[in-house]
């Protein structure tokens, strides 16, 4: 039977060091994060290795990499520290105007434009001492970064399709594709109060595709293929935010998320139109580690974002 750890002889501050090492994967950066010297951080790591009877981290060209045991401890340590933070949090009424906090939100340029941008004015007004730093995230890294506390919240859609239960996923709104074309494009036909493009005209036109990996095929092409049609992809862009401006300056068409198109329509000189075929909708959500809901500051930012994007 494995002997239990004597907590009276174990310095729980070592868990804070372990958490920083797991997040930074570099002793020097972990020391800066903890406001400790590098030698003090290295000494704490030595004590952790002795207490847990494992190397915990091995050298890597870019810093250090966790051993299997260290990697398996990331989530439990994060939960323990979240619990301590909750216990230690003042029970006085929360006042965002007195807060001095940097929040880190994982997102894409789409999330920045449609979710964070509407929320930032409220954040700045209600908590002028706080800042919101956005960092790029994707499906491959978002859960690990939320677990490690590297990001406080994340904005995404397919990012959270297979998220584990320890990640709390909060739906924000449903999104859909619309077509965009430059104002006055010859393909456009007025249909009531809206612009329209026939299926034949849509397929015959040249298109620009939002494709982060450079693939010349997307969800619209899959939908067209199901009815035996294909369009011509004349260009691709790794970022959706440039596409409306390219469309506004050319005869290319594109299919993009409706909220993004609406926000950029006037600046880019484009109009939106209903796609002449069926496309599925999707849900844009906010994700956070489940334990973070106990933190007043994180709950406040979550509520502020939700309020900003409500219809």
N, C-alpha and C positions, 0 to 999 in steps of 0.2 A: 504494500500500500504506500502511495506517495505521501511523503511528509508535507503537511500544510505549512505555508509561510507564516512566520511569526511577525505580525504587523507591528509589534512594539519595537522590532529591530530593523524594520524596513522603512526607509525614508520615502514617503509618498510623493515628495517633490521630484523624485527620479522619474515618475510617470509623466510629469510635465516635460522633462528633458527628452524622454522616449517619444512623446507625441511630436515634439519639434523635429527630432531626427527623422522620424517617419515622414513628416511633411516636407522637409527641406532636402533630405537625402545628401546632406553635406554638413560636416561638423562646424565649419566656419559660419555658414549661413544660419544654422540652428543656434549658435552662440549669439549672433546678432539679434535674432528673433527673441531670445531669452534675456538679452541685455547682460550676458555673462562673457567672461573671457573664454578664448578657445581652449585654454588649458583646463579651466574649470569644467567646461562641457565634456572634454575628453576624460577627465577624472570621473565625472558622473556616469559616463558610458562604461568605464571600467567597473564601477560599482554595480551597474545594471547587469553586466556580463557575469559578474561573480554571483549576484543574487539569483539570476535566472539560469545560471549554468549553461550559457549559450553564447556564441560570438556575437549574435544579434545583427551585426552589420559587417559586410566585407568591402574591401576597397574596390573602387570602380574608377575608370578614367575620368568620369565627371563628378566623382564624389564617393558616396557609399551606397550599397544596395542591401536591403534587409534580408536576413536569412528567412527560411520558411516559418520559423517560430515567431520572429519579429513581425513578419507580414500578418500572421494570424492574430497577433495581439492588437493591431491597429484599431479595429472596431471596438473591442472591449475597453481599451484604454480611453478612446474617445467618449464612450458612454459613461465611464467612471468620472472623467473630468467634467462632462456635461452635468452629471449629477451633483458634483461638488460646486460647480458654478451656480446651479439652481439653489442649493442650500445656502450658499454665501451671498446670494443676491439680496440686496436690501428690500424689505417689504414696504418701503415708503412708496407713495404713488409715483408711477413712472412719468417722467417729464422729458420728452424728446428735445426740448429747447436747451436743456442742460447737458445733453449728451455730446461727447467728443469721441467719435467712433469712425473707423474706416470699415465700410462694408465691402466685401468682394463678391461680385455676382458673375457667375459663368454664363456666357451667352454667345450669340452670333450677331452679325450686323442687323439681321432681321429683328432679333429680340431687343437689340439696343434701340432700333427705330420705333417699334410698335409697342413695346412694353416699358422699357426703362425710360425712354424720352418723356412719355406722358407723366411718369412718376417723379422724375427728378425735380420738377418745380415744387411739388409738395414736400419732398425731402429737404430741399434747400430752405423753404419757407419755415417748416416746422422744426428743423434741426440744423440751423446754420453752421454749427460746429462739426458736422459730420460730412464725410465724403463717401462716394460710391465709386469703386474701381471695378471696371468690367474686364474680364479675361475670357479669351476664346476657349470654348469647351466643345466636346463632341461626345457621341455615344460611347466611344471606347474609353474615355477618361472620366466622365462626369461622376460616376458612382464612387470611384476611388478618391476623387478630389473632395467630394462631399463627406465621405467617411473620414478623411484625414483632416478635415477642417480647413483645407486650403481655400475653399470657397464657401460662403455662407448660404447662398441660394444659387439656383441654376434655372435658366429659362430654356425650354425646348419643347419638341413635339415627339418625333420618333425616338428622341434621346431617352425617354422614360418608358418606352413600350415594354421593355423587359427588366425594369428596375426592381430590385429586391424589396421585400416588405419593409426593410429598415429605412427606406427612402420614402418620405411622405410626398405624394404627388398631388398638387392642388390645381385643378383645371381653371384656366383663366377665360378662354373664349374659343369658339369654333372658327376655323379659318377655311377659306376655299380659294380656288384658282379663278382668276378672271383674265380675259385677254386685254392687251394694251396695244395701242397704235398711236402714231403721231396725229396731232390735230389736222384734219383735212385729208387724211389718208384715203386714196381712191377705193380701198376695200370697204370703207365704212358706209353703212346705210342706216338712216334713222328709222327706228322702230318705236313709235310712241315717243316717250321722253328720253329714251336711251338709244345709244348707238349699237349697231349689230353688224356682224360679219357672217356671211353664209359659210356653210361647211366647205363648199367647193373653193371659195375665195381664200378661206383659212388655209386649206391644204396646198393651194397653188402658190401662196406667198412664201417668201423666205423668212426664216425665224432666227432669233438669238435665244440661246438656252442658258439658264442658270445651272452651272455644273461645277461644283467645287473640285472635282477630280478630273475635269476635262472630258468626261464621257459625252458623246454626241447623242444621248438618248435620255429621256426622262419619263415622268409619270404621264405626261400628255401623249408622248409617243406610244406608250403602252396602251392607253385608252384608244388611240386611233387604230393601232394594230388589231384591236379586238373587233373592229368593224371593217377590217381589210384596207385601211388607208395609211398613208405615211406623209409626213411633211418634210420640207427641206431645211436642214439646220445649216445656216450660213456662218454662224459664229457661236462661240460659247464664252461665258464669263464665270470666273470663280466666285464672284460676289453678286448677289442680287441687286445691290444698291446702285450699281452702274448701269444695269440693264434698261431702266426707264429712260435714262438720258441718251443711251444709244438709240433706243427706239424713237425718241422724240426728235432725233437728228437724222433719221433715215426712213426708209420704207420697210424696215424689218418689223415683224410682229413678235410678240412674246406672250407667254402665259406666266403670270406671277401671282403671289399671294395678294388678296384683295386689300387688306389693311395697309400693306406696304405701298401698293399702287395708289391708293387714295391719298396717302401722306405726301407722295412725290409727284402727283399728277400736275399740279400747277407749275412747280419748279422745272419739271422735265418737258413740259409741253405735250402731254399725252392725254388720251381719253381711254376710258375702260369700256369693255363690251363683254356681254355674256358669251361664254364659249358655246359654239353650236353643237355640243355633245356633252354627255354626262361625265362628271368627274367627282370622285369622292371628296368629302371634307375631312379635316383633321382637327385635333384639339391641341392648342398651345397651353402648356402647363408650367407651373412653378414647382421646383423640386428642392427639398431640404432634408437633411438627416433628421429622422423622427424626433430625436432628443432635443433638437434646437428649438422646438416650439415652447419649451419651458423658459427660454431666454426672452425677457421683455423686449430687448432691442431688436432681436430677430423677428419676433412676433409683430412688432410695430412696423418694421420695414415690409414684411409680408402683407400686412393689412393695407399699408399705403399703396403698394403696387396693385393689389386687387382692386382697391377703390379707383385707382387711376385708369384702369382698362375696362371698367364696367361700362356697358352700353349707356 
